[in-house]
Amino acid sequence: MERRGIAVVVINEETGKIETSATFDTHISKDASTSLKDFILSNKNDSILVFMVRDEGSQQYPFFFFFFFFFFFISLIFLNNK
């Protein structure tokens, strides 16, 4: 990860291969939070998403974005334990 922001790597659950990756500079751009949300939602259910933060990544987060992450991960845990 060479740039500041939140980097997301999408890994195929079955093969372990990296399918795609992207970096979102949420410090400088309010639009980056929306782009990050859209990127997360666009991935298949059988993908593993790995998040990394370089520098401070929350400057422009809307308040609801923290709740999105919380409920997103709680939903994944609930669905996997069903």
Secondary structure, DSSP 8 states (H G I E B T S, - for coil): --SSEEEEEEEETTT--EEEEEEE-TTT-SHHHHHHHHHHHTS-TTEEEEEEEES---TT--HHHHHHHHHHHHHHHHHHT-
